[in-house]
Amino acid sequence: IAMAGVAGRLARRWCRSAVRSPLQVISFPSLQLHLSGTAMRASQEDFESAMNQVKLLKKDPGNEVKLRLYALYKQATEGPCNMPKPGVFDFINKAKWDAWNALGSLPKETARQNYVDLVSSLTASSESSSQVKPGADREQQEYENLVVTSEDGITKIMFNRPTRKNAISTQMYQEIMLALKAASKDDSTITVVTGNGDYYCSGNDLANFTDIPPGGVEEKAKQSAIMLRDFVGTFIDFPKPLVAVVNGPAVGISVTILGLFDAVYASDRATFHTPFSHLGLSPEGCASYTFPKIMGPAKATEMLIFGKKLTAGEACAQGLVTEVFPDSTFQKEVWTRLKAYSKLPPNSMRISKQVIRNTEKEKLHAVNAEESSVLQERWLSDECINATMNFLSKKAKL
Ligand SMILES: CCCCCC/C=C/C(=O)SCCNC(=O)CCNC(=O)[C@H](O)C(C)(C)COP(=O)(O)OP(=O)(O)OC[C@H]1O[C@@H](n2cnc3c(N)ncnc32)[C@H](O)[C@@H]1OP(=O)(O)O
């Protein structure tokens, strides 16, 4: 209890100091990636103006964002972290040091640009959320690749890159993490993930690997592994019932993370495909642990190692999908059911989810870390590079 009290006081102090000065803000490091490839470079003037905007933010952006801002600010002004690591009980300074240190050798100009972009996304989101009218269907406009709405106690996060079959770009990974974090704190009881268009999601955008930072391909692989770990970690830790409404084919990481959802409803048009060996890759999203547990090791091998594509019916028979609906009535039936579920007592649902998840959380995070680190190596392999080049040069498709 005493520790919780101290932690609460520290958190409140972080929040207060974060809005006073960019030097005192704290944040997590993971957002560096999608911004590092930005072609435009922010000027010193843009940077100073962003620092001022931070002080004017109407809404506290939360500790994670503050840590990110802090780290980017330090990297942009002082370069890589070479301060001695604070002691384990110096919680605040250790969190700040960790965030800064995790930026590694990110160049000062990139950090400056990332800082400016992050502040501008915060300003945009605080402006758009302050324009939101109270009403049944509230749409938040701040995402480029998602449509996020809240209605009837359900927050819906819809992948919205239909012309790319909802492939997940680097920016989209960040947006999904932000949307999930917002949903975890909003007043909805259930969160739903779905896709716009004919696909649910075609997995990782294979063009992500063409955006190579100044540190080269090794640095890219390292950054990607950090982002992957953060991304999957957000699903592991998500506190409310999380439901996938799989409206069409699902590929790669959009399939593996289904093992971390609480229910998966699928149209009979959906398919489930994890062609990791074809791409010179290995499983992620904790599937190396959840899939054998859900469907048994032999069926998991067919999917994760041999790349067998399952129909919705097969995925349901193997326990990955909760229920399959005819495509013609899919949306109507699923949303009717979800609306009924959303009226159940929210605290009870959260607590039940926690009880179910907590027994496994540590294990899932360990699996996630291991899978991300194995993939960091795989991305540098000839097998993976050749498969990616073949797809991008239009020589190959799944
Ligand atoms: C970086 C950190 C985390 C990484 C985590 C590791 C994740 C691993 C995975 O997710 S592995 C799975 C990766 N996905 C794929 O390999 C799918 C590749 N796409 C395809 O094979 C096909 O596009 C298809 C079968 C999904 C759909 O085929 P079809 O119906 O014929 O449509 P098109 O191919 O014409 O697609 C339209 C348009 O979208 C582009 N596109 C589709 N999917 C992706 C993708 N995953 N990455 C990049 N681009 C994609 C496709 O190229 C077309 O573009 P075009 O119109 O030709 O410019």
The ligand as an ORCA input file, in Angstrom:
! r2SCAN-3c Opt
* xyz 0 1
  C       7.919     -3.881    -38.872
  C       7.465     -4.355    -37.592
  C       6.559     -5.512    -37.425
  C       6.643     -6.646    -38.383
  C       5.874     -7.795    -37.891
  C       6.000     -9.030    -38.723
  C       4.790     -9.209    -39.527
  C       4.734    -10.143    -40.459
  C       3.605    -10.258    -41.378
  O       2.560     -9.660    -41.263
  S       3.906    -11.321    -42.655
  C       2.633    -11.014    -43.824
  C       2.965     -9.882    -44.735
  N       1.947     -9.757    -45.758
  C       2.043    -10.251    -46.970
  O       3.017    -10.905    -47.320
  C       0.914     -9.984    -47.921
  C       1.417     -9.418    -49.203
  N       0.281     -9.143    -50.097
  C      -0.173    -10.040    -50.994
  O       0.325    -11.130    -51.130
  C      -1.368     -9.639    -51.804
  O      -1.363     -8.238    -51.919
  C      -2.703    -10.102    -51.188
  C      -2.784    -11.635    -51.304
  C      -2.808     -9.688    -49.715
  C      -3.885     -9.482    -51.940
  O      -3.792     -9.775    -53.300
  P      -4.800     -9.087    -54.349
  O      -6.204     -9.312    -53.912
  O      -4.411     -9.548    -55.693
  O      -4.535     -7.522    -54.160
  P      -3.241     -6.676    -54.566
  O      -2.029     -7.519    -54.403
  O      -3.449     -6.090    -55.921
  O      -3.215     -5.564    -53.442
  C      -3.630     -4.213    -53.654
  C      -2.453     -3.303    -53.378
  O      -2.093     -3.437    -52.014
  C      -0.713     -3.764    -51.878
  N      -0.512     -4.609    -50.714
  C      -1.315     -5.578    -50.264
  N      -0.811     -6.132    -49.186
  C       0.361     -5.526    -48.922
  C       1.354     -5.673    -47.918
  N       1.242     -6.564    -46.935
  N       2.422     -4.867    -47.956
  C       2.549     -3.931    -48.926
  N       1.645     -3.735    -49.910
  C       0.553     -4.538    -49.905
  C      -0.411     -4.508    -53.168
  O       0.967     -4.486    -53.447
  C      -1.220     -3.734    -54.165
  O      -0.485     -2.563    -54.477
  P      -0.451     -1.965    -55.957
  O      -1.859     -1.554    -56.232
  O       0.013     -3.089    -56.845
  O       0.509     -0.829    -55.886
*
